[in-house]
Amino acid sequence: MAESLTHAREEQPEQLPAAPTPGTSPEAARSHESAPARVSISNLLPGEDVFTYVRRVQGTFEPRLYQQLVGAANEFKEGDATIGVAAADEASRRNARELLARTRIGDLDAYPLIEERLYTYMQGALDPKAQAHTASWTLGELKAFLLSASEADIHELKGGLSSDVIGCVVKLMSNEELAAVGSKVFNPLPGSKVGAKGYLGARIQPNSPTDHPDDIRWQVFNGWSFALGDVVLGTNPVSSAPESVAAVESALHEILVTFGLRDVMPHCVLAHVDVQAVVEAMQPGTTGIWFQSLGSTEAANRTFDVTLEKMEAHAAARTGRWGMYFETGQGADATNGHAAGVDMVVHESRKYGFSRALTQRIAAAQARAGRETAPHVIVNDVAGFIGPEVFRTREQLVRCCLEDIVMGKLHGLTIGLDVCSTLHMDVSLDDLGWCLEQLIPANPGYLMALPTRNDPMLSYLTTGFQDHVRLRERFGYKVDDRMWAFFQRLGVIDAKGRPTEHFGDPAWVYLQYRRHKGDTRPDTDVLAEAARQMAEVRARGVPLAVGHGEHPWDLAPSLDRELRQLYDDAKAGLWSDLSPDFVAALPNAVPLRTRTTARRHYILHPPSGEQLEPASERMLETLRSRHACRYDVQLVISDGLDARSLMDEGHLLPFLTALRTRLEASGHRVAPEHLVLSLGRVRAGYRAGELLFGDTAENGPRALIHVIGERPGSGHHSFSAYVTAPPARVWARPGAVDHNITRVVAGISDTSLRPEVAAAEVARLLGELTSAS
C-alpha cells in the first residue's frame, strides 16, 4: 500500500451514501448511481451449467456472457456493478450460483476468464496430479469437499486448484461456510507459528508523516508494550528516494539487532521493489523482507511498474532467510482500468496465484543456493483501502475479507488482513471493531497494528494495538511463541501471559532498549529522555497509545476523544470546496472543471473526476496555442478529497513559490498559469497534459506537476504533488500517460512534510524523470 499509485492517497474516494428507502434492498437503493447494466439470469434448464447456458442463449460460446455469469454469482459490491458483472437481483444471483455449482472444474480451466501470459505462468505452478484428480468435479462438489474434508485432505489437493477455480468456489459459500473453511486450513511460515491455527499475528505499521526515524521507533516500542508485533515491522514510506528509504530500513533493522530479534522476525519498508534492491546494494544486510504490490494481469502490474520478468528476477535473488511480502486488494485492477470485464473476486484470486508462483520461484532459488527450501512469503490483503467505488458498507467489507482469507489459504499462502476503510466510506470507527468480530473466527494469519485505528500518514482506518488485546482475550488467540517469550523477557506480560504494570508503557520498552545498547544511566534519566522524545513524536502528529481505559483493550479516554475528533474533522474535509476568494488570489489562475456533476458524485464515482468538461478542453487548446511551445512544465492544482489542504495558511502558496524558484533555477521553463481544476482527480491532469503537450514530432520531455488535496483523516490537512514528465510524443497518445510513469511526493503540510522541503523533493524527482527521458 506504500509505493503504488493504486494505493496513493488521492486515488481512494469515498463518502456516506444516503440511507436507502425502507423496504428496498441496498442494491436497488443505489441502482441510480451505477451506470452499467446489471446481469439478469432466468429460465434455467435442468442440469444446465455455465457453458451450456451460454451456448443456448447465444447460439455459441460468447466470452462476455461467460464473464458476466461468473461475476453475477458474487455477493453485491459496487465495483462489480461498475465492471458490468453484478447480478440484477437476488434471483439472478441465485441462478448464477446454480449454474456455476454445476460447472466442471476442468471446463473452467479450459476457458480462462482472461487468457494472457501471466495466467499461463500461474497455471504452470499447479500440481498436475492434483489438478487431474479434481478436473471432473463440479464446483458444487468442490465446495462440499472443502466443507467436509480434513485439513490434510485439502492440503493434498489444493495445489491443483487454479486461481479461477478458487475464485469461483468462494462465490458459492455463505459467510459462515467461508469462516468454516478458513478456520481449518493453515499455512504457517517456516519455523514459525505465524499463520498457524489458533495464532493471530500483528504487523506493526509504524508510519510517519515525515519518515522521521523516532516516529517509527516509538511506534514499535508502543506495539511491543502491548505484547504484539510478531509478523513484520512494516513501514509505508513518504519518500521513495533510496536515501530516505535506506534511513528507515536502518532504523527498523537497528531495533531488531539491538533486541537480538533479527532472525525471529523481519522488517520491511514498503517502497517499490526496485528501490529496495538499490538500498540493499547501498547498505548490504540492512533490508529485511522485500515488498511489492501485485496485480492480477500483466496490464495491471504495469501500473505498479512491475513485469513478470522483473518479479521473477527479484524472487530468484531471495535466497536468504526472508523472502517477499506481497500486498493485494479487491478492486485495485478495476480502479486502474484493468478489469477487462472480470469481477473483483477472480482478479483477487489471480493475485494470490501470482504470489503462489513467485513463492515457488523463491523455493527453487533457495534450493539452487544449497539452502533449506523454506520460502518466507507473506501476503497482505488490503481490503477497504480504495473506497466506495469498490464497496461501501461494513457488511461488504466483511464479505470481501472472508473471501480473501479462504482464497489465500487455498493457494497455500500465509495471508493476513488490513481490515480498513477510508474516511469517505460508510464504515465508521465502531464498525471496524464489529467487522473484526465477524472475521476472526476464520483465523487470518495476522492483522495490522497501529497505536490507534487511524494511520497518521496514510489517513485511513485500520486495526489498533488494543484491538489485538481485545481479540486475544475474547477468542483465545496466541502470538508467535518466540515473540511471546520475548514480551515476557521484556516485562510487559508475566509468566502466565497476564499484563504487568509495564503493559502499554512504551517508555518502559525504551528503557529496555537503552539497556540492551549498554546505557548505564539511572532509570530516571532514561525515562525522562523517553518522555521528551514521546512529546516530540506527538507534536509531529503521530499518536502513541499509552496506558488504557477501564480494560487493557480500551484506549485511554483522552486518546479516544482525539481519535474521534480527527474522524469528524475528516468528514468535514470531504465536503470542502475551493473558495472563490482563494482561487482569485492565486496568480494567473485558470479555472477548469471535470465532467462530474457534484461533489457527492465525484466522491462516489471517481471516473467522473478523471475527464475534463468540453469547455475546459477548449480552454486548454487555446492555452496551448498561446504558449506556442515556450514552456516545458505546467502546474495544475486540484481540490481532491480535501480542499482545505490547499487553502490552509502556509500550505499551497509557499510550496508554489519555492517550487517555481527551484525549477527556474534548474533551467525549466514553467508556464505562468496555474490550472485550477475543481472536482479533479489525478487522471484529469493527464488529460490536460495530453491537450497541452501532445506532439508526435517532438521528443523532448514535457512535465505536468499536479498538486492535489489528499484524503483527510490525519489531521495534517496534507496535499500531494504528482510529477509526470514523458516526451511530448507520449503525451500525444491518448491514455498512454498513466500512474506507472508518475512519481508522488505526499504528506505535504506545515505540520508534516513542510512545503519548502517538499518543493525541493519535487524538483529533484523532476530532474530524475527528465534526465531519463
ChimeraX attribute file (.defattr): number of C-alpha atoms within 10 A of each C-alpha:
attribute: neighborCount
match mode: 1-to-1
recipient: residues
	/A:1	26
	/A:2	23
	/A:3	24
	/A:4	21
	/A:5	23
	/A:6	24
	/A:7	19
	/A:8	20
	/A:9	30
	/A:10	23
	/A:11	22
	/A:12	29
	/A:13	27
	/A:14	30
	/A:15	24
	/A:16	18
	/A:17	17
	/A:18	9
	/A:19	9
	/A:20	13
	/A:21	10
	/A:22	8
	/A:23	7
	/A:24	10
	/A:25	13
	/A:26	14
	/A:27	20
	/A:28	13
	/A:29	16
	/A:30	15
	/A:31	16
	/A:32	8
	/A:33	15
	/A:34	19
	/A:35	11
	/A:36	14
	/A:37	15
	/A:38	21
	/A:39	21
	/A:40	19
	/A:41	21
	/A:42	11
	/A:43	8
	/A:44	13
	/A:45	11
	/A:46	7
	/A:47	11
	/A:48	17
	/A:49	20
	/A:50	24
	/A:51	24
	/A:52	17
	/A:53	22
	/A:54	19
	/A:55	14
	/A:56	12
	/A:57	12
	/A:58	11
	/A:59	10
	/A:60	12
	/A:61	15
	/A:62	13
	/A:63	16
	/A:64	14
	/A:65	20
	/A:66	21
	/A:67	20
	/A:68	24
	/A:69	29
	/A:70	26
	/A:71	30
	/A:72	31
	/A:73	29
	/A:74	27
	/A:75	19
	/A:76	22
	/A:77	24
	/A:78	25
	/A:79	25
	/A:80	30
	/A:81	27
	/A:82	23
	/A:83	25
	/A:84	22
	/A:85	30
	/A:86	30
	/A:87	30
	/A:88	19
	/A:89	17
	/A:90	17
	/A:91	13
	/A:92	21
	/A:93	25
	/A:94	18
	/A:95	21
	/A:96	28
	/A:97	27
	/A:98	20
	/A:99	26
	/A:100	26
	/A:101	25
	/A:102	18
	/A:103	23
	/A:104	22
	/A:105	28
	/A:106	19
	/A:107	16
	/A:108	20
	/A:109	17
	/A:110	8
	/A:111	13
	/A:112	16
	/A:113	21
	/A:114	19
	/A:115	10
	/A:116	12
	/A:117	12
	/A:118	20
	/A:119	21
	/A:120	11
	/A:121	15
	/A:122	20
	/A:123	20
	/A:124	12
	/A:125	19
	/A:126	20
	/A:127	16
	/A:128	13
	/A:129	11
	/A:130	15
	/A:131	19
	/A:132	15
	/A:133	12
	/A:134	19
	/A:135	17
	/A:136	14
	/A:137	19
	/A:138	21
	/A:139	29
	/A:140	20
	/A:141	18
	/A:142	19
	/A:143	22
	/A:144	12
	/A:145	14
	/A:146	22
	/A:147	18
	/A:148	13
	/A:149	12
	/A:150	13
	/A:151	15
	/A:152	10
	/A:153	12
	/A:154	18
	/A:155	17
	/A:156	11
	/A:157	17
	/A:158	20
	/A:159	19
	/A:160	23
	/A:161	25
	/A:162	27
	/A:163	27
	/A:164	24
	/A:165	23
	/A:166	27
	/A:167	28
	/A:168	26
	/A:169	24
	/A:170	25
	/A:171	25
	/A:172	22
	/A:173	21
	/A:174	14
	/A:175	19
	/A:176	13
	/A:177	18
	/A:178	27
	/A:179	22
	/A:180	19
	/A:181	28
	/A:182	28
	/A:183	20
	/A:184	20
	/A:185	24
	/A:186	26
	/A:187	20
	/A:188	20
	/A:189	20
	/A:190	14
	/A:191	9
	/A:192	16
	/A:193	22
	/A:194	29
	/A:195	27
	/A:196	21
	/A:197	20
	/A:198	19
	/A:199	20
	/A:200	28
	/A:201	26
	/A:202	27
	/A:203	24
	/A:204	30
	/A:205	25
	/A:206	30
	/A:207	25
	/A:208	27
	/A:209	28
	/A:210	21
	/A:211	22
	/A:212	19
	/A:213	18
	/A:214	17
	/A:215	24
	/A:216	25
	/A:217	19
	/A:218	23
	/A:219	27
	/A:220	26
	/A:221	27
	/A:222	30
	/A:223	29
	/A:224	24
	/A:225	29
	/A:226	27
	/A:227	28
	/A:228	27
	/A:229	30
	/A:230	26
	/A:231	29
	/A:232	21
	/A:233	26
	/A:234	25
	/A:235	25
	/A:236	23
	/A:237	27
	/A:238	26
	/A:239	23
	/A:240	22
	/A:241	15
	/A:242	18
	/A:243	14
	/A:244	16
	/A:245	26
	/A:246	21
	/A:247	18
	/A:248	25
	/A:249	26
	/A:250	19
	/A:251	18
	/A:252	25
	/A:253	21
	/A:254	16
	/A:255	18
	/A:256	17
	/A:257	12
	/A:258	15
	/A:259	15
	/A:260	12
	/A:261	16
	/A:262	15
	/A:263	10
	/A:264	16
	/A:265	19
	/A:266	23
	/A:267	26
	/A:268	25
	/A:269	30
	/A:270	28
	/A:271	26
	/A:272	19
	/A:273	23
	/A:274	18
	/A:275	20
	/A:276	25
	/A:277	18
	/A:278	15
	/A:279	23
	/A:280	17
	/A:281	12
	/A:282	13
	/A:283	14
	/A:284	10
	/A:285	11
	/A:286	20
	/A:287	24
	/A:288	26
	/A:289	24
	/A:290	27
	/A:291	26
	/A:292	24
	/A:293	27
	/A:294	30
	/A:295	27
	/A:296	25
	/A:297	24
	/A:298	17
	/A:299	20
	/A:300	24
	/A:301	20
	/A:302	17
	/A:303	24
	/A:304	22
	/A:305	19
	/A:306	21
	/A:307	19
	/A:308	16
	/A:309	9
	/A:310	13
	/A:311	18
	/A:312	15
	/A:313	14
	/A:314	18
	/A:315	22
	/A:316	20
	/A:317	16
	/A:318	21
	/A:319	22
	/A:320	17
	/A:321	18
	/A:322	21
	/A:323	26
	/A:324	23
	/A:325	22
	/A:326	21
	/A:327	24
	/A:328	26
	/A:329	29
	/A:330	27
	/A:331	29
	/A:332	27
	/A:333	26
	/A:334	22
	/A:335	21
	/A:336	16
	/A:337	14
	/A:338	21
	/A:339	23
	/A:340	17
	/A:341	20
	/A:342	23
	/A:343	32
	/A:344	26
	/A:345	26
	/A:346	26
	/A:347	30
	/A:348	28
	/A:349	30
	/A:350	27
	/A:351	26
	/A:352	33
	/A:353	31
	/A:354	25
	/A:355	28
	/A:356	22
	/A:357	21
	/A:358	26
	/A:359	25
	/A:360	17
	/A:361	22
	/A:362	28
	/A:363	23
	/A:364	20
	/A:365	20
	/A:366	22
	/A:367	14
	/A:368	13
	/A:369	13
	/A:370	10
	/A:371	14
	/A:372	13
	/A:373	17
	/A:374	21
	/A:375	24
	/A:376	24
	/A:377	23
	/A:378	29
	/A:379	26
	/A:380	25
	/A:381	26
	/A:382	24
	/A:383	24
	/A:384	31
	/A:385	33
	/A:386	28
	/A:387	29
	/A:388	28
	/A:389	26
	/A:390	29
	/A:391	28
	/A:392	25
	/A:393	20
	/A:394	20
	/A:395	14
	/A:396	19
	/A:397	22
	/A:398	22
	/A:399	20
	/A:400	24
	/A:401	29
	/A:402	29
	/A:403	24
	/A:404	31
	/A:405	28
	/A:406	31
	/A:407	30
	/A:408	31
	/A:409	25
	/A:410	29
	/A:411	27
	/A:412	21
	/A:413	26
	/A:414	23
	/A:415	31
	/A:416	30
	/A:417	27
	/A:418	23
	/A:419	24
	/A:420	26
	/A:421	32
	/A:422	29
	/A:423	31
	/A:424	28
	/A:425	28
	/A:426	19
	/A:427	24
	/A:428	18
	/A:429	18
	/A:430	9
	/A:431	15
	/A:432	21
	/A:433	18
	/A:434	14
	/A:435	20
	/A:436	18
	/A:437	16
	/A:438	17
	/A:439	22
	/A:440	21
	/A:441	17
	/A:442	23
	/A:443	28
	/A:444	31
	/A:445	31
	/A:446	27
	/A:447	27
	/A:448	27
	/A:449	28
	/A:450	28
	/A:451	27
	/A:452	23
	/A:453	23
	/A:454	27
	/A:455	24
	/A:456	25
	/A:457	26
	/A:458	27
	/A:459	26
	/A:460	25
	/A:461	27
	/A:462	27
	/A:463	27
	/A:464	24
	/A:465	29
	/A:466	25
	/A:467	26
	/A:468	26
	/A:469	18
	/A:470	17
	/A:471	18
	/A:472	18
	/A:473	13
	/A:474	10
	/A:475	14
	/A:476	11
	/A:477	18
	/A:478	19
	/A:479	24
	/A:480	23
	/A:481	14
	/A:482	14
	/A:483	19
	/A:484	19
	/A:485	17
	/A:486	18
	/A:487	24
	/A:488	18
	/A:489	13
	/A:490	19
	/A:491	20
	/A:492	24
	/A:493	22
	/A:494	16
	/A:495	13
	/A:496	7
	/A:497	13
	/A:498	11
	/A:499	18
	/A:500	14
	/A:501	13
	/A:502	17
	/A:503	24
	/A:504	27
	/A:505	22
	/A:506	27
	/A:507	23
	/A:508	23
	/A:509	26
	/A:510	21
	/A:511	22
	/A:512	20
	/A:513	17
	/A:514	16
	/A:515	16
	/A:516	14
	/A:517	11
	/A:518	10
	/A:519	13
	/A:520	11
	/A:521	11
	/A:522	9
	/A:523	15
	/A:524	10
	/A:525	12
	/A:526	20
	/A:527	16
	/A:528	12
	/A:529	14
	/A:530	19
	/A:531	14
	/A:532	11
	/A:533	16
	/A:534	20
	/A:535	13
	/A:536	14
	/A:537	22
	/A:538	12
	/A:539	12
	/A:540	18
	/A:541	19
	/A:542	27
	/A:543	23
	/A:544	23
	/A:545	24
	/A:546	18
	/A:547	21
	/A:548	19
	/A:549	14
	/A:550	9
	/A:551	12
	/A:552	18
	/A:553	21
	/A:554	17
	/A:555	23
	/A:556	16
	/A:557	13
	/A:558	10
	/A:559	18
	/A:560	16
	/A:561	12
	/A:562	12
	/A:563	21
	/A:564	13
	/A:565	14
	/A:566	19
	/A:567	23
	/A:568	12
	/A:569	17
	/A:570	24
	/A:571	20
	/A:572	13
	/A:573	24
	/A:574	27
	/A:575	16
	/A:576	16
	/A:577	17
	/A:578	20
	/A:579	11
	/A:580	8
	/A:581	8
	/A:582	10
	/A:583	17
	/A:584	12
	/A:585	10
	/A:586	16
	/A:587	11
	/A:588	14
	/A:589	17
	/A:590	19
	/A:591	15
	/A:592	22
	/A:593	22
	/A:594	23
	/A:595	19
	/A:596	22
	/A:597	12
	/A:598	11
	/A:599	18
	/A:600	15
	/A:601	17
	/A:602	24
	/A:603	28
	/A:604	26
	/A:605	22
	/A:606	23
	/A:607	20
	/A:608	21
	/A:609	27
	/A:610	21
	/A:611	22
	/A:612	24
	/A:613	15
	/A:614	12
	/A:615	12
	/A:616	19
	/A:617	19
	/A:618	13
	/A:619	15
	/A:620	20
	/A:621	15
	/A:622	13
	/A:623	15
	/A:624	17
	/A:625	11
	/A:626	10
	/A:627	13
	/A:628	9
	/A:629	12
	/A:630	11
	/A:631	17
	/A:632	18
	/A:633	24
	/A:634	22
	/A:635	22
	/A:636	26
	/A:637	26
	/A:638	27
	/A:639	26
	/A:640	33
	/A:641	32
	/A:642	28
	/A:643	27
	/A:644	25
	/A:645	30
	/A:646	28
	/A:647	19
	/A:648	14
	/A:649	12
	/A:650	16
	/A:651	22
	/A:652	23
	/A:653	17
	/A:654	15
	/A:655	21
	/A:656	18
	/A:657	13
	/A:658	17
	/A:659	22
	/A:660	20
	/A:661	15
	/A:662	17
	/A:663	20
	/A:664	13
	/A:665	10
	/A:666	12
	/A:667	8
	/A:668	19
	/A:669	17
	/A:670	18
	/A:671	17
	/A:672	15
	/A:673	15
	/A:674	18
	/A:675	23
	/A:676	24
	/A:677	28
	/A:678	22
	/A:679	29
	/A:680	30
	/A:681	28
	/A:682	22
	/A:683	21
	/A:684	24
	/A:685	28
	/A:686	25
	/A:687	19
	/A:688	24
	/A:689	25
	/A:690	23
	/A:691	20
	/A:692	27
	/A:693	26
	/A:694	20
	/A:695	17
	/A:696	13
	/A:697	9
	/A:698	15
	/A:699	13
	/A:700	16
	/A:701	21
	/A:702	27
	/A:703	26
	/A:704	26
	/A:705	25
	/A:706	25
	/A:707	29
	/A:708	31
	/A:709	30
	/A:710	34
	/A:711	32
	/A:712	31
	/A:713	30
	/A:714	24
	/A:715	20
	/A:716	23
	/A:717	28
	/A:718	34
	/A:719	31
	/A:720	25
	/A:721	26
	/A:722	20
	/A:723	22
	/A:724	28
	/A:725	29
	/A:726	22
	/A:727	20
	/A:728	23
	/A:729	19
	/A:730	22
	/A:731	27
	/A:732	20
	/A:733	13
	/A:734	12
	/A:735	12
	/A:736	15
	/A:737	20
	/A:738	17
	/A:739	23
	/A:740	18
	/A:741	17
	/A:742	20
	/A:743	22
	/A:744	24
	/A:745	20
	/A:746	28
	/A:747	31
	/A:748	31
	/A:749	25
	/A:750	19
	/A:751	19
	/A:752	24
	/A:753	24
	/A:754	18
	/A:755	26
	/A:756	21
	/A:757	13
	/A:758	23
	/A:759	25
	/A:760	17
	/A:761	18
	/A:762	22
	/A:763	22
	/A:764	15
	/A:765	21
	/A:766	22
	/A:767	15
	/A:768	12
	/A:769	19
	/A:770	16
	/A:771	10
	/A:772	10
	/A:773	12
